[in-house]
Amino acid sequence: MNHYQRLRDLREDRDLKQVDIANVLKIEQTQYSRYERGVQMMGIDKYITLAKFYNVSLDFLTGLISSPESLDRHIKK
């Protein structure tokens, strides 16, 4: 699975709109749309923000692994 497909799947699984995620990232919806379509790459800071928002690992978010892992399990408290 491509990383940009994963972005769309995560958003749709939570019944969110592109504008909702754009607001989380503090960008315009049109910019986020480019990320989801794979037209433009996101910076690592945005991936980190989304990993925290969705509570998934960066490996899952970027498509390196297929099984979601909770980010909480990797963070020491």
N, C-alpha and C positions, 0 to 999 in steps of 0.2 A: 504494500500500500504506500502510495506517495504521502509525503508529509502534509501536503496541502489538502488531500482528501481526509486525512485524520482530523485536521482543523475543522472541516465542515461537519464531519460525523459527530465529533464531540459537541459542537454547537447545536446541531439538530437533535441529538439525543436528549438535550436539556431544554428543548423547545425554545431556544433563544434565536433572536434575529441577529443579522450581521451588525446592526447598529448597537445592539447590546454589548457585543464583544468589542466593537470599536470604542465604545465609551470606557470599557475596562482598560483598554490600551491607550486611551486619551488620543485617539486619532479619528479621522473621518471614516465614515462607512465605506466610501469609495476606495480608500487605501486598504482597508481590511479585505474588501472584495478581491483586490489584486493578490493578496496573500493566499486567500482560499482558492483562487484559480491557478496559482502557481506562476503568475505573471511576474511577481516580484517577491524577493526573499525578505523575511523578517529578520531584524537584528536579534541577537541573543537575549537582550534585555526584555524584548517582547515575548520570546519563548518562555523565559523564566516567569514573567507575569502570568502567562496563560497556564503554565504548569501549576503554579500556586492556586490560581483561580479554579481550575478543574480538579486539583488535588491528584495529579498524575505525574509520573516521572518524565523527565525530558526525553529519555529514550523512547517511551511510548508516544509522546507528543510528536516527536520527529519521525516516527515510523521505524525506528531501529528494532523495536520489539513489538510483538503483536498482543501481548497481554498487559492490561493496565495494572500498574502498581501504584499504591497510594503513596503520595509524597510524604505523608506523615510518618510512614514507617522508616524513612531514610533520614529524617531530621532528628537530631538528638535534642532532648529537652532538658 
